[in-house]
Amino acid sequence: MRKNTKLITLLIVVVFLVFAIGCAKEVEGFDNDVQKKGQGKEENSEEKNEDTVVLKIWSWYSYDETIKNFEEENEGIVVEQKLFGFGECEEAYMEAITKGEGPDVLILDSSFFGTFTASGILQDLLQEPFLAGKYENDFLGWESGFSANNELLALTINTSPYVALYRADIMKEYGFPYEPEEFGEFIKEPENILEIARKLKEDDKYIFQFPTDLPDLVGGTLGFFNDKFEYTRFGDLFELALNMAKETFQNNLESKVNFWGESGEEAIKENKIVMVTAGSYAMSNIKRYAPEQSGLWRITTPPLGLASWASDSKIAINSQSEHKEEAWKLVEHIATYKNGGEFIDVVPGYIPMHGYERNMNREEEFFGNQIVYPLLEKLATNMTQYRLSPFDAQALQMYRDGVWQAAGSSLPAKAHIEKMKEEIEKAIKSVE
């Protein structure tokens, strides 16, 4: 009862979190321009009559072809989509929902989905008439779609594991393994990672951006909270990552350049950033930043050999929707890829879409004709997509602050981890 009462109060709290903490979520490690297709535009797909059911879907990327196919198969339903810039979605969605003006269907990114897991915002898809439980074994990220009170609020459309994107030519030049499988094995070992960082730093080349790089990677395997809202970013592996962060920060082994910004693009072009540990969607950024480097980059498993969750896109129904049955038809159509699909830098959440030959055998010219997709699918299948909560945004900022403090400190990493855990749990209890 205590947990449920706490969740009910969150509907008010999360509104303040969106406005007060939202800016803190635009930190190093996420691209606010990925698939940015619109700026609050609404698109009507066809003419309506008085018997037509009009569904509204909001997203940051277009579903034009999918909507066209859906309307052809579902006579009497018209879909209007409204597109936002990625960085606008969380605030725009929440503001509309609190005013009772939200859409029927929402596309949400895992970076802000937790805000919407507060009780009463999204529809529980386990209930009739949806009965989404039948899909339990058909989706990656199934667990990550649940709220803390065990309501299934969303299905994963596509997901992105962490990968290491690196300059094979530079690794070869400096005497390191450079083929993807060999390099992936090499960077499983912490000392090998640091050896690369030290040697390349001599020529102003870097494989790290900030002290948060490795803690973020390990954190992607842990989440922020368990079902009792106890902080979970601790343990031997996280301590190792934080100790390595202290080493890289205190010895100037980091570029201090944000890969996702203009300075990151310049650093790629200037051969300053020669390895990036990020979600697989960063493939598109590398190609856009430096087309002249085609053939020089490769992709492999991330440092420490981890299968770690970077992000995903989810689909959900607004609990205020007046057309929930029709909305569920659209959710199923999109989430199960009724239109099919080609996947390059993300993996479909719907497992029956895995293993398609056109994806598994496709060579990526930019990445030296490497066949990349099977690696993404393997990592995505092996990683854990944990539950998200309305407290994650606040925890993220406090965690990031804690990592930066630890990086420059002479105190043991373990002491900083214990401090982060204590302070984050105290902050969360203050809103109970």
GUSE-210666 format. One record per residue: y, z, x of N, C-alpha, C, O in turn; residue in three letters. Coordinates in steps of 0.05 Angstrom, whole numbers, plus 5000, padded with zeros to 4 digits. Layout:
YZXYZXYZXYZXALA/...
end
This chain:
497650005017500050005000502550005017504549865011MET/502450165039504850185057505549905068507849835069ARG/503449755077503949495088505149305067506949155073LYS/504049315043505049135022507949205014509549025010ASN/508549465013511349545007513249445028515449355022THR/512349465053514049375075514549075073516848985078LYS/512548925066512848635064514748555041516248365044LEU/514748705019516548644997519448675006521148514999ILE/520048885022522848915032523648705051526048665055THR/521748555062522448355082524048115071525447985086LEU/523848065045525247835034528247865039529647665043LEU/529248105038532048155045532448145075534348025084ILE/530648275089531048295118530948025132532547975150VAL/529147845123528947595137531447425135532047265153VAL/532947455113535347295111537247365133538547195145VAL/537447625139539147715161537947625188539447555206PHE/535347625191534047535215534647245221535147165244LEU/534647085200535246795204537946755216538246595235VAL/539946895205542646855214543347005240544746905257PHE/542147245243542847405266541247335291542147365313ALA/538647255286536847205309536246915313535246835334ILE/536946755293536246465295537046335320535646175332GLY/539546405330540546285354538746355378538546195397CYS/537646595377536046685400533446525402532146535423ALA/532646385381530146235382530545975397528545845404LYS/533045885401533445635415533645705445535745675458GLU/531345795456531145875484529645665499528645475488VAL/529445705526528045515542525245495532523945695525GLU/524245245531521445205524520945085497518645055488GLY/523145005483522644865458524744645454527144685461PHE/523844415444525544185441526644165413525044115394ASP/529144205409530344195382530843905373531843865351ASN/530143705389530543435382527943285376527943055369ASP/525643425378523043295374522843205345523143365326VAL/522442945341522042825315524442885296524142905272GLN/526842895308529242945292530142685280531142505293LYS/529742665253530142405240532542405220533442195213LYS/533442645212535542635192537442865193536943055208GLY/539542855178541543065178542143135148544343075138GLN/540243255135540743335107540843105088542143135067GLY/539542885093539542655075537342685055535142775061LYS/537842605030535742595010535142315003536942144998GLU/532542245002531641974997529941964972527942104970GLU/530641794953529141744929527341504933528341294941ASN/524741534928522941314934522741114911522040884917SER/523241194886523040994865524541094840525341324839GLU/524740914820526140984796524541184779522141184780GLU/526041354764524741564749525241524719527241404711LYS/523341614702523741624673523341914664522742094680ASN/523741964638523742244629521042374631520942624631GLU/518842224634516142344636515342384666513242484672ASP/517042294683516342304712516642584723518642724717THR/514742674738514942924753516142854780515142694795VAL/518342984786519742944812519143174831519843404825VAL/517843114853517343314874519343274896520043054904LEU/520243504906522143494929520643614953519443824952LYS/520843464976519743555001521943555022523443365024ILE/522043775037524043795059522543795086520543925089TRP/523743665105522443645131524543565152526943525145SER/523743545177525543445198524543165208525843045225TRP/522343065197521442795203520442665178519542795159TYR/520542405178520142245154517142205147515442175164SER/516642215121513942155110514041915092512641895073TYR/515741715099516241485081513641345073513041315050ASP/512041275093509541125087507541295071506241205053GLU/507341555079505541735065506341765036504741765018THR/508941795031510041825004509441574987508641594964ILE/509941354999509341094985506441084977505841004954LYS/504641144994501841144988501141354967499541294949ASN/502341584969501741804950502641714922501141754902PHE/505041604919506041524893504341304881504041294856GLU/503241124897501540914887498941034875497840924856GLU/498041244887495541374878495941584856494041664843GLU/498441664852499041874832501241784814503641854817ASN/500541614794502541514775503841734760502541934752GLU/506441714757507941914743509142134761510542314751GLY/508642114787509842304806511542154825510641954838ILE/514042234828515842124847516642334867517042564860VAL/516742264892517342454914520042394926520542164935VAL/521742594927524342564940524242734966523642974965GLU/524742614988524742765013527542795024529242615022GLN/528043035035530643095047530143165076528443345082LYS/531543035094531043065122533343225135535743175129LEU/532643405154534543565168534043535198531843445206PHE/536043595214535543635242533743875246533844065231GLY/532043855266530144075270531444345271530544535258PHE/533644365285535044625288536344725263537144955262GLY/536544555243537744635217535744745197536544875178GLU/533244685201531244725180531045015170531245075147CYS/530645205189530145475181532445585164531845705142GLU/534845555172537145665158537445525131537945645111GLU/537245255131537645105106535445165086536045205062ALA/532945185095530745255077531245525064531045565040TYR/531745725081532046005071534346035053534246165032MET/536645905060538945925042538445805015539145924994GLU/537045575014536445454989534445614972534845644948ALA/532445734985530445894971531746144960531146214937ILE/533446274975534746514964536646454941537146634925THR/537546204939539246124916537646014893538745934873LYS/534945994897533245874877533545574876532945444855GLY/534345444898534845154898533045014919533644794927GLU/530945144927529245024947527444804936527344764912GLY/526144654954524444434946521744534937521144774938PRO/520044344927517344424919515544464944513944644945ASP/515844284963514144284987515844295012517944165014VAL/514944455031516444485056514644425080512344505081LEU/515844285099514544255125515844465144518244465147ILE/514144635156515144845172513944835200511644765204LEU/515544905220514544925247513745215253514945405242ASP/511745245270510745525276512945695288512745935286SER/514945575300517145725312518745875292520046075298SER/518745785266520145935246518545995221519546105202PHE/515945915221514245965198514046265192513946345169PHE/513946435213513646715209515746835190515147015175GLY/518246735192520346825174519646795145520546955128THR/518046585139517446525111514846655101514046605079PHE/513646825118511246955109511747215095509947355086THR/514247295092514947525076514047485047514147255037ALA/513247695035512047675008513847534988516247604985SER/512647344973514047214951515546964957516446834938GLY/515746874982517246634988515546384984516446194971ILE/513046384994511346154992508946214974508146454971LEU/507746014963505546034945502946094960502345974980GLN/501346284949498646344960496746114951496246084927ASP/495845964970494145734965491245794959489645624953LEU/490546054962487846134955487446164925485246174915LEU/489646194911489546234882489145974867489545764877GLN/488346004841488145764824490945664818492845824817GLU/491345414815489345204814488745074842487344874843PRO/489745194863489645064889486845104902485544914911PHE/485945354903483345424914482845294941480845164946LEU/484845334959484645204985482545325003482045225025ALA/481345544995479145665011476945475017475445515036GLY/476645265001474545065006474944925033473044805043LYS/477344935044478044795069477744975093478444895115TYR/476745215090476845415112475645305138476645365160GLU/473545155136472245045160473144775168472144645187ASN/475144675154476144405159478844385173479744165179ASP/480044615179482644615191482844785216481845015216PHE/484044675237484944845259487245015250488644945231LEU/487545245262489845405256489645545228491645635218GLY/487245555217486845675191488045955189489546015171TRP/487446115209488446395209491446405211492646595199GLU/492646225224495546235228497146165203499546205202SER/495746075182497146015157497246255138498446235117GLY/496146485147496046715130498446905134499546915156PHE/499147045113501147265116499647515123497247525124SER/501247725128500047985136498448105113496648275118ALA/499048035088497548145065495447945055494747945032ASN/494547775074492247595069492547385048490647315034ASN/495047285045495547055028495646805046496946805067GLU/494246595038494346345053496846185044496946095021LEU/498746165061501346055054501745765063503545635054LEU/500145675082500545405093498045295106496245445114ALA/497945035109495844895124497144755148499444665147LEU/495644745170496644615194496344315191494244215186THR/498644175195498543885194497743775222495943615224ILE/499243865242498443795270499144025288500844195282ASN/497844035311498144265329498444165358497543945364THR/499644335374500244255402499344475421500344695421SER/497344415438496644605459498444585483499744375487PRO/498644795499499944775525498444585543495944585543TYR/499944435559498744265580500544285605502744395603VAL/499444195627501144165651501643865655499743705658ALA/504143785655505043515661506043515690507843675696LEU/505043345707505743365735505943095748504742895738TYR/507443075770507742835785505342805805505242945825ARG/503542635798501142595815501942495843500742575863ALA/503942315844504642205870505742415889505342405913ASP/507242605878508442815895506243015904506243105926ILE/504443085886502243265894500643135916499743275935MET/500142875914498642735935500242735961499042785982LYS/502742685960504442685983504442945999504542946023GLU/504343165984504343435996501643546002501343776010TYR/499543375999496843456007495343625987493343745994GLY/496143615962494743765941492943575925493443335925PHE/490943685912489343515893491243385873493243515865PRO/490743145865492643005848491342865823492742805804TYR/488742825824487442715800487242935779486943175786GLU/487542865753487843075732485643285732486243525731PRO/483143205734481043415733481143595757480843835755GLU/481543475781481643635806484043815806483944045814GLU/486343705798488843865798488544095778489444315784PHE/487444045754487044255735485344475745485844715740GLY/483244405760481544615772483044775794482845015796GLU/484744625809486244755831488144965820488445175832PHE/489544905798491645085788490445305770491945445757ILE/487845315768486645555755487045805771487146025761LYS/487345765798487545995816490546065820492145895828GLU/491246315816494046395818495246335846497546245847PRO/493746385867494846345894495346045899497245975913GLU/493645875888494145585891496745495877498145335888ASN/497245615854499745545840502145625856504045475859ILE/502045865867504245965883504545805909506745755919LEU/502345715920502445545945503945285939505545205955GLU/503345165916504744915909507744975906509444825917ILE/508345185892511145255887512645305913514945215917ALA/511445445932512745505957513245255974515345215985ARG/511145085975511344845992513344645981514944535997LYS/513444605955515244415943518144515944520044355945LEU/518444775942521144895942522644825968525044815968LYS/521144785990522444726015524044466013525944426028GLU/523244285995524644035991526144025964526543805953ASP/526744255953528244275928526744145905527944015888ASP/524144185904522444085882521144335870520444525884LYS/520744325843519844565830517744505808517644295796TYR/515944705805513944695784514444905763513044915743ILE/516445075768517245275748520145235741521745155758PHE/520845305716523645295708524845575708527045625719GLN/523445765695524446035691522246235695519846155696PHE/522846495697520746695700519046725674516846845675PRO/519946615652518446625627516246415626514546435607THR/516046225644514146005642511246105638509946045619ASP/510346265657507546355656507146575635505046565621LEU/508946775632508546955610508446825582506946905565PRO/510046615578509946465553507246335549506046345527ASP/506146225571503546095569501346295562499846245543LEU/501346515575499346725568499946845541498046895525VAL/502446875534503146985508502246805485501646905464GLY/502046545491500946355471498046405464497146295444GLY/496646555480493846625473493746895459491546975449THR/495947045458495847315448497447365422496747545407LEU/499447205417501247255394503047485401503347565424GLY/504247595380506047825383504948085371505348305382PHE/503648065348502748305334499848275323499048055317PHE/498448495321495948495307496448565277498748575269ASN/494348615262494748655233496048925226496648975203ASP/496349095247497749345243500549335254501949545256LYS/501449095260504049055272504449205298506549305305PHE/502249215314502349325341502649095360501348885357GLU/504449125379505148905398502648845415501249025425TYR/502148585420499648505433500048365460497948295472THR/502448335470502748195495502548395519504448475530ARG/500048455525499448635547496548575556495248395546PHE/495648725576492948675587493048545614495248485624GLY/490748525627490548435655491748155659493148105678ASP/491147965641492147695644495147675641496447535656LEU/496147825622499147825619500447965642502547875651PHE/499248175653500348305676500348115700502248115716GLU/498147955703498047755724500347555722501747495741LEU/500847465697502947265693505647385699507347245711ALA/506047635692508647755697509047805727511247785738LEU/506947885741507147915770507747645784509247645803ASN/506547435774507147175785510047095779511446965795MET/511047165755513847115748515747265767517747155775ALA/515047505774516647665793516747515820518847505833LYS/514447415828514247275854515947025854517446975873GLU/515746865832517246615831520246665829521846515841THR/521046865814523846925810525147035835527246945843PHE/523847225847524947365870524947195895526447255915GLN/523346985896523246805919524446535913524046345928ASN/526046525891527446275885525646035883526245815893ASN/523346065870521445855867521745715839519945565831LEU/523945765826524445645800526945465801528845525815GLU/526845265785529145075784531545185771533845105776SER/531145385753533245495736534545275719536945295712LYS/533045075712533944855696532244835671529744845673VAL/533544805648532144795623531044505618532644325614ASN/528544465619527244205616528144075590528443825589PHE/528644225569529244115543532044025539532743905519TRP/533844075558536643995556537343765574535643645587GLY/539843695573540843465590540343525619539743335635GLU/540743775628540243835656537343795663536743725686SER/535543845644532743795649532143505653530543425670GLY/533343335637533043045640533942955667532642795681GLU/536243065676537242995702535343085724534942935744GLU/534243325721532443435742529843275744528743255765ALA/528943165721526642995722527242735736525742645754ILE/529542615729530342365742530742395772530142215788LYS/531742625780532342675809529942785824530242875847GLU/527642795812525142895825525443195833524243285852ASN/526943345817527243625823525143785807523943965818LYS/524843725782522643835766520243645768520443415759ILE/518043735780515743555784513243655770511143535773VAL/513543865755511343955738512544125716514444275720MET/511444095692512444235669510044345654508144205648VAL/510044605648508044725631509244765604511044925600THR/508244615584509544605558507544505537505244425544ALA/508344505512506744385491506344095496508043955508GLY/504143985486503443705491505543515481505643285490SER/507143595462509243415452511343355473512943165469TYR/511343495496513143435518512543165530514243055545ALA/510243055524509642785534511842585526512642415542MET/512742605501514742415492517442465506518942275511SER/518042715513520542765527520542645555522442525563ASN/518342685569518042575596518442275595519942155612ILE/517242145577517441845575520341765568521241565579LYS/521641915552524341855544526341915567528241765572ARG/525842135581527642205603527642015626529741935636TYR/525241925634525041765659523041535656520941545668ALA/523741335640521841105637521240975664519140845667PRO/523141005683522640885709520441025725519540915746GLU/519541255716517441405729514741345717512741495722GLN/514541145701511941065689509841025710510340895730SER/507541145705505341125724505141345744503141375758GLY/507241515745507241725765506341995754505442165769LEU/506542035728505842285716502942295707501842085700TRP/501842535706499142575695499242835679501142985679ARG/497042875664496843115647494143245651492143115654ILE/494243515653491743665656491943925642493943985629THR/489844085645489844355633492044525645492744475669THR/493244705631495444865641494545065663492145105666PRO/496445175677495745375698493945595687494045665663PRO/492345705705490345915699488145815681486445975672LEU/488045555675485845435660485745525631483645535619GLY/488045595620488145705593488245495571489345275575LEU/487045555548487445405524489345575507488545775495ALA/491845485506493945655495495545495474496145255478SER/496245625452497645495430500645495435501945695440TRP/501745245435504645215439506145215412508045365409ALA/505245055393506545045367504844875348502944735356SER/505544885322504444695303506444645281508444785278ASP/505844445264507344385240505544455216503144395216SER/506744585196505144675173506444575148508744485147LYS/504844575127505844485100505244705080503144825080ILE/507244755063507044985044508444905018509944715016ALA/507845074997509045034971510945274965510245504969ILE/513345204957515345414949514245564924513445434905ASN/514245824925513245984903514845944878513946004856SER/517345844880519045794857518645514845519945454824GLN/516945354857516545084846515645084817514045254809SER/516744894802515944874774513744664771512744604748GLU/512844544793510844334792508744384813508144214830HIS/507544614812505744704833503144534835502144484857LYS/502044454812499644294813500144024826498643934842GLU/502443904818503143644830503843684860503143514877GLU/505143904866505843964894503243994911503143904934ALA/501244114900498644144914497343874920496143844941TRP/497643694902496543424907497943304931496643174948LYS/500543334933502043224956501243374982500843245003LEU/500943634980500143795004497443695014497043645038VAL/495543654996492843565004493043285016491743225036GLU/494643115004494842835013495942835042494842685059HIS/497942995047499142995074497243135094496743035116ILE/496243375087494743535106492043415113491043465135ALA/490843265095488243135101488542845109486442705111THR/490942765114491442495125490042275109488542115119TYR/490742265083489642055066490441775076489041575071LYS/492641765090493641505102492341445129492841235140ASN/490741625139489741595166491841675186493841805178GLY/491541605211493641675230492741625259490441645265GLY/494741575276494341545304495641785318498041835312GLU/494241915335495342155348495542115378493642045391PHE/497942175388498442125416498942385431497642445451ILE/500842545422501542795436501243045420502043265429ASP/499943025397499143255381496343205370495342985371VAL/495243415359492443405348492543465318493843665311VAL/491243315301491243375273489943635267487843705279PRO/491143785248489844035240487243985225485444155226GLY/487143765211484743705195482543605213482643385224TYR/480443765215478343715235476843455230476043325250ILE/476343375205474943115201476442875214475342655216PRO/479042905221480442695235480042695265480942505278MET/478542885275478042895304475942695312474242615296HIS/476142605337474042435349474242145342472441995348GLY/476442055330476741775323476941615349478441675367TYR/475441395349475241235374477941135384478441135408GLU/479641045366482240935374483941145388485741075404ARG/483541395382484941605396483541695422484841735443ASN/480941715420479341815443479241625466478841715489MET/479541365462479241165483481941045492481940865508ASN/484141135481486741015486487741095513487941335520ARG/488540895530489740945556492740965552493940815537GLU/493941155566496841195564498141075589497941185611GLU/499440845585500540705608502540875624502440865649GLU/504241025611506241185625504841385643505941445665PHE/502541485635501141685650498941565667496741665669PHE/499541335679497741205698495141115685493041115698GLY/495341025660493040935644490941155641488541105637ASN/491841405643490041635638489341645608491041595591GLN/486841705602486041755574486542055569485142225579ILE/488642105554489742385551488642525527488142765528VAL/488442385504488042515479485542695478485742915467TYR/483242615489480942795488481443075500480443275490PRO/483143085521483843345532485443515512484943755509LEU/487343385498488843535478487043645456487443865447LEU/485243475447483443565425481643795435481143985420GLU/480743775460479043995470480644255472479644465464LYS/483044245483484644485485485344595457485244835453LEU/486044425439486844515412484444645398484844835383ALA/482144545402479744655389479044925401477945095387THR/479644965426478845215440481045435439480445665445ASN/483445365431485545565431485545725405484345635385MET/486845955405487046125382489846095370491846135384THR/489946025344492546025330492646285313491346315293GLN/494346465322494446735311496346735287497946555283TYR/496246965273498046995250500947045260501347155281ARG/502746945244505646965250506947155230505847195208LEU/509147275237510447475219513447445220514547315238SER/514747565200517747565200518947705223521347675229PRO/517347865238518448015260518347855286519347945307PHE/517047625286516547485311519147395325519347405350ASP/521147315310523647225322524947455337525947405360ALA/525047685326526247915339524547995364525548055385GLN/521847985360520048055383520347855405520347925429ALA/520747595399521047385419523447445436523247425461LEU/525747505424528147555439527847805457528647805480GLN/526648015446526348265462524348215484524648325506MET/522248065479520248005499521447835522521047895545TYR/523047635514524347465535526247635552526247615577ARG/527747805539529547985554527948165573528748205596ASP/525748265564524048435580522848285604522748405626GLY/522048035601521047885623523147835644522647865668VAL/525547765635527747725654528447985670528947975694TRP/528348205656528948465669526748525689527348605712GLN/524248475682521948525700522048345724521348435746ALA/522848095720522847905742524547985765523747935788ALA/526748115760528548195782528248485791529748585807GLY/526248615780525848905785523748965806521948805811SER/524149185819522149275839519949445826517949515839SER/520249515801518249675787515749505782516049265779LEU/513449625780510949475774511149335747512449425729PRO/509849105746509748955721508749115698509749095675ALA/506749275703505449435682507449625668507449665644LYS/509349735684511349915673513149765654513949875633ALA/513849525661515549365644514149275618515349275597HIS/511549215620509949145597509849375577510149345553ILE/509349615588509249855571511949905557512049985534GLU/514149855572516849895561517349685539518349765518LYS/516549435543516949235523515449305498516449285475MET/512949395501511249465478512549695462512649685438LYS/513449895476514650125463517250055448517550135425GLU/518949895461521549825449521149635426522549665405GLU/519349445428518949255406517749395382518549345359ILE/515749565386514449705364516449895351516449925326GLU/518250015366520250195355522250035338523050125316LYS/523049795347524849625332523649545306525049535285ALA/521049475306519749385282519549615262519949575238ILE/518849855271518550085253521250155240521250265218LYS/523450085253526050155242526650005216528450085201SER/525249785210525749635186523649685164523649565143VAL/521849875170519849945150521050105127519750175109GLU/
end
